Amino acid sequence: MGSEIGFRTLVLALEAVRWNPRGPALVLLAPEVEGRVRGGVATVAGAVQAAMAGATWLTPAFTFRTMVYPRVGPADNGVVYLAAQAGNARAVFFRPDLPADPEWGAFPEIVRLPGAQRTEHPVLSFVVVGPQAEAAVATQSLLDPWGPMRWLEAEGGDVVLIGADPTRNVAIHYVEAMAGRKTFTRWALMDRRVVELPGFPGCRRGFGAAAPILEPATRRVHLDDWAIQGLPMERMVQILLAFLQRDPMALLCDDPLCLLCHAVRQHVLYGARP
């Protein structure tokens, strides 16, 4: 393990990987990085704020524990309904202050400073910070979970990965949707009721295959044995959209038990079933 990284080093690295320093950014942090930085997640949050000063940025605050499942539902939906029902009793209602799932670490909570906003999708919400936060938040709905990614692309924004590999790059789900990849229906607890969530994404575990394809559009600063990377959102979308059009099975995981990737493969091979 290398030495701890300080605030100033982080700020300089974040500034160096930006393609559009004045534009917005999607910030994706690997939680294990929090222990590699002097001062922990508070230092990381402060460095992001300093590097993104005057710009708007967002980060995932996803909450899968709000999800519930019916006894029966759409076919080819990447789920065994009766088995999934076992978790219904532990589901919680979404609320604006509900902490993000542990897989995202403490970062989504510590950056929710006064003035920060949060989108209202009960599972796929984002914390948004900066002068354009209201505009970014307004783009998301239950029917359009990736509206903030469309906004980020339109505004010439960047994707910034802090010690994170492509499996954390949730913006790739937006590209999948643009490519017409099969999506799923899910359900969650919100506003004292169960809401239906169309357009739900599949599995991220195969996104590692995107790294070599995106290398020409990647800026990287190495910090000991981890790195901060920056991608221009528009260019990333162009590259991966062409990649998926050439190979509709690309970016799927290789787990034979993954119901989500299996459903996507079946859809590619046989199309939508009646």
Order of alpha helices (4+ residues) and beta strands (2+ residues): alpha-beta-alpha-beta-beta-alpha-alpha-beta-beta-alpha-alpha-beta-alpha-beta-beta-alpha-beta-beta-alpha-alpha
